[in-house]
Amino acid sequence: MERQSVASGSHTIPPAARRRGTAREIALALTVKACLLAALYFLFFGPTHRPPAGPAATAAALIGPAGHKDQR
């Protein structure tokens, strides 16, 4: 009587197909990661969230808003 192992049968996946499946999973994971990183950038670090830069904005941030000359 001949015994067949579980690994040798029609249910095994060939190595080439396994590599394609693994490559597809890695590509999908990297795509999802890139999309999530882009969403985080635009939601929290995008151009709309940056403070104004310029001489007047810097002076206002360091010294405070300019008041009237009559105020003391």
mmCIF file of the N, C-alpha and C atoms, coordinates in Angstrom:
data_MODEL
# 
_entry.id   MODEL 
# 
loop_
_atom_site.group_PDB 
_atom_site.id 
_atom_site.type_symbol 
_atom_site.label_atom_id 
_atom_site.label_alt_id 
_atom_site.label_comp_id 
_atom_site.label_asym_id 
_atom_site.label_entity_id 
_atom_site.label_seq_id 
_atom_site.pdbx_PDB_ins_code 
_atom_site.Cartn_x 
_atom_site.Cartn_y 
_atom_site.Cartn_z 
_atom_site.occupancy 
_atom_site.B_iso_or_equiv 
_atom_site.pdbx_formal_charge 
_atom_site.auth_seq_id 
_atom_site.auth_comp_id 
_atom_site.auth_asym_id 
_atom_site.auth_atom_id 
_atom_site.pdbx_PDB_model_num 
ATOM 1   N N  . MET A 1 1  ? 0.835  -1.172  0.000  1.00 0.00 ? 1  MET A N  1 
ATOM 2   C CA . MET A 1 1  ? 0.000  0.000   0.000  1.00 0.00 ? 1  MET A CA 1 
ATOM 3   C C  . MET A 1 1  ? 0.890  1.250   0.000  1.00 0.00 ? 1  MET A C  1 
ATOM 4   N N  . GLU A 1 2  ? 0.566  2.180   -0.842 1.00 0.00 ? 2  GLU A N  1 
ATOM 5   C CA . GLU A 1 2  ? 1.371  3.381   -0.994 1.00 0.00 ? 2  GLU A CA 1 
ATOM 6   C C  . GLU A 1 2  ? 0.726  4.528   -0.233 1.00 0.00 ? 2  GLU A C  1 
ATOM 7   N N  . ARG A 1 3  ? 1.560  5.266   0.486  1.00 0.00 ? 3  ARG A N  1 
ATOM 8   C CA . ARG A 1 3  ? 1.046  6.410   1.244  1.00 0.00 ? 3  ARG A CA 1 
ATOM 9   C C  . ARG A 1 3  ? 1.363  7.698   0.490  1.00 0.00 ? 3  ARG A C  1 
ATOM 10  N N  . GLN A 1 4  ? 0.418  8.573   0.429  1.00 0.00 ? 4  GLN A N  1 
ATOM 11  C CA . GLN A 1 4  ? 0.643  9.876   -0.199 1.00 0.00 ? 4  GLN A CA 1 
ATOM 12  C C  . GLN A 1 4  ? 0.761  10.922  0.897  1.00 0.00 ? 4  GLN A C  1 
ATOM 13  N N  . SER A 1 5  ? 1.743  11.772  0.768  1.00 0.00 ? 5  SER A N  1 
ATOM 14  C CA . SER A 1 5  ? 1.883  12.845  1.754  1.00 0.00 ? 5  SER A CA 1 
ATOM 15  C C  . SER A 1 5  ? 0.894  13.959  1.430  1.00 0.00 ? 5  SER A C  1 
ATOM 16  N N  . VAL A 1 6  ? 0.624  14.755  2.408  1.00 0.00 ? 6  VAL A N  1 
ATOM 17  C CA . VAL A 1 6  ? -0.321 15.847  2.230  1.00 0.00 ? 6  VAL A CA 1 
ATOM 18  C C  . VAL A 1 6  ? 0.253  16.890  1.286  1.00 0.00 ? 6  VAL A C  1 
ATOM 19  N N  . ALA A 1 7  ? 1.569  17.076  1.327  1.00 0.00 ? 7  ALA A N  1 
ATOM 20  C CA . ALA A 1 7  ? 2.199  18.106  0.505  1.00 0.00 ? 7  ALA A CA 1 
ATOM 21  C C  . ALA A 1 7  ? 2.204  17.738  -0.969 1.00 0.00 ? 7  ALA A C  1 
ATOM 22  N N  . SER A 1 8  ? 2.215  16.451  -1.298 1.00 0.00 ? 8  SER A N  1 
ATOM 23  C CA . SER A 1 8  ? 2.241  16.086  -2.711 1.00 0.00 ? 8  SER A CA 1 
ATOM 24  C C  . SER A 1 8  ? 0.844  15.707  -3.159 1.00 0.00 ? 8  SER A C  1 
ATOM 25  N N  . GLY A 1 9  ? 0.182  16.630  -3.749 1.00 0.00 ? 9  GLY A N  1 
ATOM 26  C CA . GLY A 1 9  ? -1.169 16.394  -4.226 1.00 0.00 ? 9  GLY A CA 1 
ATOM 27  C C  . GLY A 1 9  ? -1.581 17.532  -5.122 1.00 0.00 ? 9  GLY A C  1 
ATOM 28  N N  . SER A 1 10 ? -2.799 17.557  -5.507 1.00 0.00 ? 10 SER A N  1 
ATOM 29  C CA . SER A 1 10 ? -3.272 18.618  -6.397 1.00 0.00 ? 10 SER A CA 1 
ATOM 30  C C  . SER A 1 10 ? -3.595 19.895  -5.625 1.00 0.00 ? 10 SER A C  1 
ATOM 31  N N  . HIS A 1 11 ? -3.463 19.856  -4.299 1.00 0.00 ? 11 HIS A N  1 
ATOM 32  C CA . HIS A 1 11 ? -3.807 21.016  -3.478 1.00 0.00 ? 11 HIS A CA 1 
ATOM 33  C C  . HIS A 1 11 ? -2.616 21.918  -3.213 1.00 0.00 ? 11 HIS A C  1 
ATOM 34  N N  . THR A 1 12 ? -1.460 21.594  -3.719 1.00 0.00 ? 12 THR A N  1 
ATOM 35  C CA . THR A 1 12 ? -0.288 22.430  -3.460 1.00 0.00 ? 12 THR A CA 1 
ATOM 36  C C  . THR A 1 12 ? -0.236 23.568  -4.464 1.00 0.00 ? 12 THR A C  1 
ATOM 37  N N  . ILE A 1 13 ? 0.330  24.657  -4.041 1.00 0.00 ? 13 ILE A N  1 
ATOM 38  C CA . ILE A 1 13 ? 0.480  25.830  -4.893 1.00 0.00 ? 13 ILE A CA 1 
ATOM 39  C C  . ILE A 1 13 ? 1.902  25.823  -5.442 1.00 0.00 ? 13 ILE A C  1 
ATOM 40  N N  . PRO A 1 14 ? 2.078  25.962  -6.733 1.00 0.00 ? 14 PRO A N  1 
ATOM 41  C CA . PRO A 1 14 ? 3.427  25.966  -7.297 1.00 0.00 ? 14 PRO A CA 1 
ATOM 42  C C  . PRO A 1 14 ? 4.209  27.189  -6.820 1.00 0.00 ? 14 PRO A C  1 
ATOM 43  N N  . PRO A 1 15 ? 5.537  27.059  -6.727 1.00 0.00 ? 15 PRO A N  1 
ATOM 44  C CA . PRO A 1 15 ? 6.361  28.174  -6.222 1.00 0.00 ? 15 PRO A CA 1 
ATOM 45  C C  . PRO A 1 15 ? 6.198  29.465  -7.013 1.00 0.00 ? 15 PRO A C  1 
ATOM 46  N N  . ALA A 1 16 ? 6.048  29.389  -8.320 1.00 0.00 ? 16 ALA A N  1 
ATOM 47  C CA . ALA A 1 16 ? 5.896  30.610  -9.125 1.00 0.00 ? 16 ALA A CA 1 
ATOM 48  C C  . ALA A 1 16 ? 4.606  31.341  -8.761 1.00 0.00 ? 16 ALA A C  1 
ATOM 49  N N  . ALA A 1 17 ? 3.540  30.594  -8.557 1.00 0.00 ? 17 ALA A N  1 
ATOM 50  C CA . ALA A 1 17 ? 2.268  31.216  -8.179 1.00 0.00 ? 17 ALA A CA 1 
ATOM 51  C C  . ALA A 1 17 ? 2.347  31.801  -6.778 1.00 0.00 ? 17 ALA A C  1 
ATOM 52  N N  . ARG A 1 18 ? 3.078  31.128  -5.900 1.00 0.00 ? 18 ARG A N  1 
ATOM 53  C CA . ARG A 1 18 ? 3.253  31.647  -4.550 1.00 0.00 ? 18 ARG A CA 1 
ATOM 54  C C  . ARG A 1 18 ? 3.994  32.979  -4.575 1.00 0.00 ? 18 ARG A C  1 
ATOM 55  N N  . ARG A 1 19 ? 5.029  33.073  -5.432 1.00 0.00 ? 19 ARG A N  1 
ATOM 56  C CA . ARG A 1 19 ? 5.784  34.320  -5.536 1.00 0.00 ? 19 ARG A CA 1 
ATOM 57  C C  . ARG A 1 19 ? 4.915  35.436  -6.095 1.00 0.00 ? 19 ARG A C  1 
ATOM 58  N N  . ARG A 1 20 ? 4.084  35.109  -7.093 1.00 0.00 ? 20 ARG A N  1 
ATOM 59  C CA . ARG A 1 20 ? 3.190  36.134  -7.656 1.00 0.00 ? 20 ARG A CA 1 
ATOM 60  C C  . ARG A 1 20 ? 2.214  36.626  -6.600 1.00 0.00 ? 20 ARG A C  1 
ATOM 61  N N  . GLY A 1 21 ? 1.678  35.695  -5.814 1.00 0.00 ? 21 GLY A N  1 
ATOM 62  C CA . GLY A 1 21 ? 0.741  36.088  -4.764 1.00 0.00 ? 21 GLY A CA 1 
ATOM 63  C C  . GLY A 1 21 ? 1.405  36.938  -3.701 1.00 0.00 ? 21 GLY A C  1 
ATOM 64  N N  . THR A 1 22 ? 2.626  36.576  -3.346 1.00 0.00 ? 22 THR A N  1 
ATOM 65  C CA . THR A 1 22 ? 3.363  37.345  -2.345 1.00 0.00 ? 22 THR A CA 1 
ATOM 66  C C  . THR A 1 22 ? 3.700  38.732  -2.873 1.00 0.00 ? 22 THR A C  1 
ATOM 67  N N  . ALA A 1 23 ? 4.136  38.810  -4.116 1.00 0.00 ? 23 ALA A N  1 
ATOM 68  C CA . ALA A 1 23 ? 4.452  40.104  -4.720 1.00 0.00 ? 23 ALA A CA 1 
ATOM 69  C C  . ALA A 1 23 ? 3.202  40.978  -4.796 1.00 0.00 ? 23 ALA A C  1 
ATOM 70  N N  . ARG A 1 24 ? 2.065  40.374  -5.117 1.00 0.00 ? 24 ARG A N  1 
ATOM 71  C CA . ARG A 1 24 ? 0.812  41.126  -5.179 1.00 0.00 ? 24 ARG A CA 1 
ATOM 72  C C  . ARG A 1 24 ? 0.426  41.655  -3.801 1.00 0.00 ? 24 ARG A C  1 
ATOM 73  N N  . GLU A 1 25 ? 0.596  40.844  -2.763 1.00 0.00 ? 25 GLU A N  1 
ATOM 74  C CA . GLU A 1 25 ? 0.275  41.286  -1.407 1.00 0.00 ? 25 GLU A CA 1 
ATOM 75  C C  . GLU A 1 25 ? 1.190  42.412  -0.961 1.00 0.00 ? 25 GLU A C  1 
ATOM 76  N N  . ILE A 1 26 ? 2.474  42.313  -1.289 1.00 0.00 ? 26 ILE A N  1 
ATOM 77  C CA . ILE A 1 26 ? 3.419  43.374  -0.917 1.00 0.00 ? 26 ILE A CA 1 
ATOM 78  C C  . ILE A 1 26 ? 3.079  44.661  -1.657 1.00 0.00 ? 26 ILE A C  1 
ATOM 79  N N  . ALA A 1 27 ? 2.771  44.557  -2.945 1.00 0.00 ? 27 ALA A N  1 
ATOM 80  C CA . ALA A 1 27 ? 2.404  45.742  -3.727 1.00 0.00 ? 27 ALA A CA 1 
ATOM 81  C C  . ALA A 1 27 ? 1.134  46.382  -3.172 1.00 0.00 ? 27 ALA A C  1 
ATOM 82  N N  . LEU A 1 28 ? 0.169  45.582  -2.795 1.00 0.00 ? 28 LEU A N  1 
ATOM 83  C CA . LEU A 1 28 ? -1.065 46.107  -2.226 1.00 0.00 ? 28 LEU A CA 1 
ATOM 84  C C  . LEU A 1 28 ? -0.794 46.804  -0.889 1.00 0.00 ? 28 LEU A C  1 
ATOM 85  N N  . ALA A 1 29 ? 0.028  46.186  -0.052 1.00 0.00 ? 29 ALA A N  1 
ATOM 86  C CA . ALA A 1 29 ? 0.352  46.783  1.239  1.00 0.00 ? 29 ALA A CA 1 
ATOM 87  C C  . ALA A 1 29 ? 1.083  48.112  1.068  1.00 0.00 ? 29 ALA A C  1 
ATOM 88  N N  . LEU A 1 30 ? 2.014  48.184  0.117  1.00 0.00 ? 30 LEU A N  1 
ATOM 89  C CA . LEU A 1 30 ? 2.743  49.434  -0.119 1.00 0.00 ? 30 LEU A CA 1 
ATOM 90  C C  . LEU A 1 30 ? 1.834  50.512  -0.695 1.00 0.00 ? 30 LEU A C  1 
ATOM 91  N N  . THR A 1 31 ? 0.889  50.122  -1.529 1.00 0.00 ? 31 THR A N  1 
ATOM 92  C CA . THR A 1 31 ? -0.053 51.083  -2.093 1.00 0.00 ? 31 THR A CA 1 
ATOM 93  C C  . THR A 1 31 ? -0.961 51.657  -1.007 1.00 0.00 ? 31 THR A C  1 
ATOM 94  N N  . VAL A 1 32 ? -1.466 50.794  -0.153 1.00 0.00 ? 32 VAL A N  1 
ATOM 95  C CA . VAL A 1 32 ? -2.322 51.254  0.949  1.00 0.00 ? 32 VAL A CA 1 
ATOM 96  C C  . VAL A 1 32 ? -1.524 52.162  1.880  1.00 0.00 ? 32 VAL A C  1 
ATOM 97  N N  . LYS A 1 33 ? -0.297 51.800  2.172  1.00 0.00 ? 33 LYS A N  1 
ATOM 98  C CA . LYS A 1 33 ? 0.549  52.612  3.050  1.00 0.00 ? 33 LYS A CA 1 
ATOM 99  C C  . LYS A 1 33 ? 0.808  53.986  2.435  1.00 0.00 ? 33 LYS A C  1 
ATOM 100 N N  . ALA A 1 34 ? 1.101  54.041  1.142  1.00 0.00 ? 34 ALA A N  1 
ATOM 101 C CA . ALA A 1 34 ? 1.338  55.320  0.476  1.00 0.00 ? 34 ALA A CA 1 
ATOM 102 C C  . ALA A 1 34 ? 0.084  56.189  0.488  1.00 0.00 ? 34 ALA A C  1 
ATOM 103 N N  . CYS A 1 35 ? -1.077 55.580  0.287  1.00 0.00 ? 35 CYS A N  1 
ATOM 104 C CA . CYS A 1 35 ? -2.335 56.341  0.326  1.00 0.00 ? 35 CYS A CA 1 
ATOM 105 C C  . CYS A 1 35 ? -2.600 56.905  1.719  1.00 0.00 ? 35 CYS A C  1 
ATOM 106 N N  . LEU A 1 36 ? -2.354 56.108  2.737  1.00 0.00 ? 36 LEU A N  1 
ATOM 107 C CA . LEU A 1 36 ? -2.571 56.578  4.108  1.00 0.00 ? 36 LEU A CA 1 
ATOM 108 C C  . LEU A 1 36 ? -1.591 57.691  4.479  1.00 0.00 ? 36 LEU A C  1 
ATOM 109 N N  . LEU A 1 37 ? -0.338 57.562  4.064  1.00 0.00 ? 37 LEU A N  1 
ATOM 110 C CA . LEU A 1 37 ? 0.644  58.614  4.338  1.00 0.00 ? 37 LEU A CA 1 
ATOM 111 C C  . LEU A 1 37 ? 0.277  59.912  3.622  1.00 0.00 ? 37 LEU A C  1 
ATOM 112 N N  . ALA A 1 38 ? -0.192 59.809  2.388  1.00 0.00 ? 38 ALA A N  1 
ATOM 113 C CA . ALA A 1 38 ? -0.623 61.004  1.655  1.00 0.00 ? 38 ALA A CA 1 
ATOM 114 C C  . ALA A 1 38 ? -1.818 61.657  2.341  1.00 0.00 ? 38 ALA A C  1 
ATOM 115 N N  . ALA A 1 39 ? -2.759 60.849  2.805  1.00 0.00 ? 39 ALA A N  1 
ATOM 116 C CA . ALA A 1 39 ? -3.926 61.401  3.511  1.00 0.00 ? 39 ALA A CA 1 
ATOM 117 C C  . ALA A 1 39 ? -3.507 62.103  4.794  1.00 0.00 ? 39 ALA A C  1 
ATOM 118 N N  . LEU A 1 40 ? -2.596 61.510  5.547  1.00 0.00 ? 40 LEU A N  1 
ATOM 119 C CA . LEU A 1 40 ? -2.111 62.156  6.766  1.00 0.00 ? 40 LEU A CA 1 
ATOM 120 C C  . LEU A 1 40 ? -1.419 63.473  6.455  1.00 0.00 ? 40 LEU A C  1 
ATOM 121 N N  . TYR A 1 41 ? -0.615 63.489  5.395  1.00 0.00 ? 41 TYR A N  1 
ATOM 122 C CA . TYR A 1 41 ? 0.079  64.725  5.021  1.00 0.00 ? 41 TYR A CA 1 
ATOM 123 C C  . TYR A 1 41 ? -0.922 65.834  4.714  1.00 0.00 ? 41 TYR A C  1 
ATOM 124 N N  . PHE A 1 42 ? -1.910 65.527  3.858  1.00 0.00 ? 42 PHE A N  1 
ATOM 125 C CA . PHE A 1 42 ? -2.855 66.565  3.468  1.00 0.00 ? 42 PHE A CA 1 
ATOM 126 C C  . PHE A 1 42 ? -3.773 66.971  4.618  1.00 0.00 ? 42 PHE A C  1 
ATOM 127 N N  . LEU A 1 43 ? -4.070 66.062  5.529  1.00 0.00 ? 43 LEU A N  1 
ATOM 128 C CA . LEU A 1 43 ? -4.959 66.400  6.642  1.00 0.00 ? 43 LEU A CA 1 
ATOM 129 C C  . LEU A 1 43 ? -4.262 67.196  7.744  1.00 0.00 ? 43 LEU A C  1 
ATOM 130 N N  . PHE A 1 44 ? -2.976 66.946  7.990  1.00 0.00 ? 44 PHE A N  1 
ATOM 131 C CA . PHE A 1 44 ? -2.320 67.557  9.139  1.00 0.00 ? 44 PHE A CA 1 
ATOM 132 C C  . PHE A 1 44 ? -1.104 68.417  8.806  1.00 0.00 ? 44 PHE A C  1 
ATOM 133 N N  . PHE A 1 45 ? -0.441 68.195  7.667  1.00 0.00 ? 45 PHE A N  1 
ATOM 134 C CA . PHE A 1 45 ? 0.792  68.913  7.382  1.00 0.00 ? 45 PHE A CA 1 
ATOM 135 C C  . PHE A 1 45 ? 0.765  69.649  6.054  1.00 0.00 ? 45 PHE A C  1 
ATOM 136 N N  . GLY A 1 46 ? -0.358 69.708  5.413  1.00 0.00 ? 46 GLY A N  1 
ATOM 137 C CA . GLY A 1 46 ? -0.471 70.323  4.095  1.00 0.00 ? 46 GLY A CA 1 
ATOM 138 C C  . GLY A 1 46 ? -0.288 71.824  4.144  1.00 0.00 ? 46 GLY A C  1 
ATOM 139 N N  . PRO A 1 47 ? -0.282 72.453  2.993  1.00 0.00 ? 47 PRO A N  1 
ATOM 140 C CA . PRO A 1 47 ? -0.063 73.897  2.915  1.00 0.00 ? 47 PRO A CA 1 
ATOM 141 C C  . PRO A 1 47 ? -1.102 74.722  3.664  1.00 0.00 ? 47 PRO A C  1 
ATOM 142 N N  . THR A 1 48 ? -2.315 74.212  3.819  1.00 0.00 ? 48 THR A N  1 
ATOM 143 C CA . THR A 1 48 ? -3.339 74.991  4.521  1.00 0.00 ? 48 THR A CA 1 
ATOM 144 C C  . THR A 1 48 ? -3.094 75.063  6.022  1.00 0.00 ? 48 THR A C  1 
ATOM 145 N N  . HIS A 1 49 ? -2.235 74.196  6.536  1.00 0.00 ? 49 HIS A N  1 
ATOM 146 C CA . HIS A 1 49 ? -1.974 74.170  7.979  1.00 0.00 ? 49 HIS A CA 1 
ATOM 147 C C  . HIS A 1 49 ? -0.682 74.892  8.361  1.00 0.00 ? 49 HIS A C  1 
ATOM 148 N N  . ARG A 1 50 ? -0.033 75.494  7.410  1.00 0.00 ? 50 ARG A N  1 
ATOM 149 C CA . ARG A 1 50 ? 1.226  76.187  7.696  1.00 0.00 ? 50 ARG A CA 1 
ATOM 150 C C  . ARG A 1 50 ? 0.945  77.626  8.095  1.00 0.00 ? 50 ARG A C  1 
ATOM 151 N N  . PRO A 1 51 ? 1.677  78.120  9.068  1.00 0.00 ? 51 PRO A N  1 
ATOM 152 C CA . PRO A 1 51 ? 1.489  79.525  9.463  1.00 0.00 ? 51 PRO A CA 1 
ATOM 153 C C  . PRO A 1 51 ? 2.058  80.450  8.389  1.00 0.00 ? 51 PRO A C  1 
ATOM 154 N N  . PRO A 1 52 ? 1.574  81.671  8.348  1.00 0.00 ? 52 PRO A N  1 
ATOM 155 C CA . PRO A 1 52 ? 2.098  82.607  7.348  1.00 0.00 ? 52 PRO A CA 1 
ATOM 156 C C  . PRO A 1 52 ? 3.564  82.934  7.643  1.00 0.00 ? 52 PRO A C  1 
ATOM 157 N N  . ALA A 1 53 ? 4.348  83.084  6.605  1.00 0.00 ? 53 ALA A N  1 
ATOM 158 C CA . ALA A 1 53 ? 5.757  83.418  6.747  1.00 0.00 ? 53 ALA A CA 1 
ATOM 159 C C  . ALA A 1 53 ? 6.020  84.734  6.049  1.00 0.00 ? 53 ALA A C  1 
ATOM 160 N N  . GLY A 1 54 ? 6.734  85.572  6.701  1.00 0.00 ? 54 GLY A N  1 
ATOM 161 C CA . GLY A 1 54 ? 7.070  86.879  6.146  1.00 0.00 ? 54 GLY A CA 1 
ATOM 162 C C  . GLY A 1 54 ? 7.504  87.787  7.277  1.00 0.00 ? 54 GLY A C  1 
ATOM 163 N N  . PRO A 1 55 ? 8.048  88.922  6.952  1.00 0.00 ? 55 PRO A N  1 
ATOM 164 C CA . PRO A 1 55 ? 8.536  89.833  8.003  1.00 0.00 ? 55 PRO A CA 1 
ATOM 165 C C  . PRO A 1 55 ? 7.442  90.276  8.966  1.00 0.00 ? 55 PRO A C  1 
ATOM 166 N N  . ALA A 1 56 ? 6.280  90.626  8.461  1.00 0.00 ? 56 ALA A N  1 
ATOM 167 C CA . ALA A 1 56 ? 5.209  91.112  9.336  1.00 0.00 ? 56 ALA A CA 1 
ATOM 168 C C  . ALA A 1 56 ? 4.682  89.991  10.229 1.00 0.00 ? 56 ALA A C  1 
ATOM 169 N N  . ALA A 1 57 ? 4.528  88.794  9.677  1.00 0.00 ? 57 ALA A N  1 
ATOM 170 C CA . ALA A 1 57 ? 4.029  87.670  10.470 1.00 0.00 ? 57 ALA A CA 1 
ATOM 171 C C  . ALA A 1 57 ? 5.042  87.256  11.528 1.00 0.00 ? 57 ALA A C  1 
ATOM 172 N N  . THR A 1 58 ? 6.326  87.302  11.190 1.00 0.00 ? 58 THR A N  1 
ATOM 173 C CA . THR A 1 58 ? 7.365  86.954  12.162 1.00 0.00 ? 58 THR A CA 1 
ATOM 174 C C  . THR A 1 58 ? 7.405  87.983  13.282 1.00 0.00 ? 58 THR A C  1 
ATOM 175 N N  . ALA A 1 59 ? 7.321  89.249  12.947 1.00 0.00 ? 59 ALA A N  1 
ATOM 176 C CA . ALA A 1 59 ? 7.319  90.296  13.965 1.00 0.00 ? 59 ALA A CA 1 
ATOM 177 C C  . ALA A 1 59 ? 6.099  90.165  14.866 1.00 0.00 ? 59 ALA A C  1 
ATOM 178 N N  . ALA A 1 60 ? 4.967  89.882  14.300 1.00 0.00 ? 60 ALA A N  1 
ATOM 179 C CA . ALA A 1 60 ? 3.753  89.736  15.103 1.00 0.00 ? 60 ALA A CA 1 
ATOM 180 C C  . ALA A 1 60 ? 3.862  88.529  16.027 1.00 0.00 ? 60 ALA A C  1 
ATOM 181 N N  . ALA A 1 61 ? 4.505  87.460  15.570 1.00 0.00 ? 61 ALA A N  1 
ATOM 182 C CA . ALA A 1 61 ? 4.650  86.275  16.412 1.00 0.00 ? 61 ALA A CA 1 
ATOM 183 C C  . ALA A 1 61 ? 5.644  86.517  17.542 1.00 0.00 ? 61 ALA A C  1 
ATOM 184 N N  . LEU A 1 62 ? 6.703  87.270  17.287 1.00 0.00 ? 62 LEU A N  1 
ATOM 185 C CA . LEU A 1 62 ? 7.731  87.503  18.308 1.00 0.00 ? 62 LEU A CA 1 
ATOM 186 C C  . LEU A 1 62 ? 7.386  88.642  19.246 1.00 0.00 ? 62 LEU A C  1 
ATOM 187 N N  . ILE A 1 63 ? 6.882  89.724  18.713 1.00 0.00 ? 63 ILE A N  1 
ATOM 188 C CA . ILE A 1 63 ? 6.643  90.925  19.515 1.00 0.00 ? 63 ILE A CA 1 
ATOM 189 C C  . ILE A 1 63 ? 5.190  91.021  19.958 1.00 0.00 ? 63 ILE A C  1 
ATOM 190 N N  . GLY A 1 64 ? 4.301  90.598  19.118 1.00 0.00 ? 64 GLY A N  1 
ATOM 191 C CA . GLY A 1 64 ? 2.876  90.723  19.380 1.00 0.00 ? 64 GLY A CA 1 
ATOM 192 C C  . GLY A 1 64 ? 2.263  91.594  18.316 1.00 0.00 ? 64 GLY A C  1 
ATOM 193 N N  . PRO A 1 65 ? 0.958  91.664  18.291 1.00 0.00 ? 65 PRO A N  1 
ATOM 194 C CA . PRO A 1 65 ? 0.311  92.494  17.276 1.00 0.00 ? 65 PRO A CA 1 
ATOM 195 C C  . PRO A 1 65 ? 0.653  93.957  17.482 1.00 0.00 ? 65 PRO A C  1 
ATOM 196 N N  . ALA A 1 66 ? 0.795  94.651  16.380 1.00 0.00 ? 66 ALA A N  1 
ATOM 197 C CA . ALA A 1 66 ? 1.125  96.081  16.449 1.00 0.00 ? 66 ALA A CA 1 
ATOM 198 C C  . ALA A 1 66 ? -0.091 96.853  16.937 1.00 0.00 ? 66 ALA A C  1 
ATOM 199 N N  . GLY A 1 67 ? 0.152  97.695  17.919 1.00 0.00 ? 67 GLY A N  1 
ATOM 200 C CA . GLY A 1 67 ? -0.931 98.516  18.453 1.00 0.00 ? 67 GLY A CA 1 
ATOM 201 C C  . GLY A 1 67 ? -0.777 99.949  17.976 1.00 0.00 ? 67 GLY A C  1 
ATOM 202 N N  . HIS A 1 68 ? -1.637 100.786 18.456 1.00 0.00 ? 68 HIS A N  1 
ATOM 203 C CA . HIS A 1 68 ? -1.535 102.208 18.119 1.00 0.00 ? 68 HIS A CA 1 
ATOM 204 C C  . HIS A 1 68 ? -0.363 102.800 18.866 1.00 0.00 ? 68 HIS A C  1 
ATOM 205 N N  . LYS A 1 69 ? 0.161  103.889 18.298 1.00 0.00 ? 69 LYS A N  1 
ATOM 206 C CA . LYS A 1 69 ? 1.288  104.550 18.968 1.00 0.00 ? 69 LYS A CA 1 
ATOM 207 C C  . LYS A 1 69 ? 0.832  105.245 20.253 1.00 0.00 ? 69 LYS A C  1 
ATOM 208 N N  . ASP A 1 70 ? -0.463 105.538 20.365 1.00 0.00 ? 70 ASP A N  1 
ATOM 209 C CA . ASP A 1 70 ? -0.977 106.221 21.527 1.00 0.00 ? 70 ASP A CA 1 
ATOM 210 C C  . ASP A 1 70 ? -1.113 105.265 22.720 1.00 0.00 ? 70 ASP A C  1 
ATOM 211 N N  . GLN A 1 71 ? -1.165 103.981 22.501 1.00 0.00 ? 71 GLN A N  1 
ATOM 212 C CA . GLN A 1 71 ? -1.325 103.026 23.607 1.00 0.00 ? 71 GLN A CA 1 
ATOM 213 C C  . GLN A 1 71 ? -0.038 102.903 24.386 1.00 0.00 ? 71 GLN A C  1 
ATOM 214 N N  . ARG A 1 72 ? -0.170 102.910 25.696 1.00 0.00 ? 72 ARG A N  1 
ATOM 215 C CA . ARG A 1 72 ? 1.010  102.700 26.557 1.00 0.00 ? 72 ARG A CA 1 
ATOM 216 C C  . ARG A 1 72 ? 0.632  101.897 27.722 1.00 0.00 ? 72 ARG A C  1 
# 
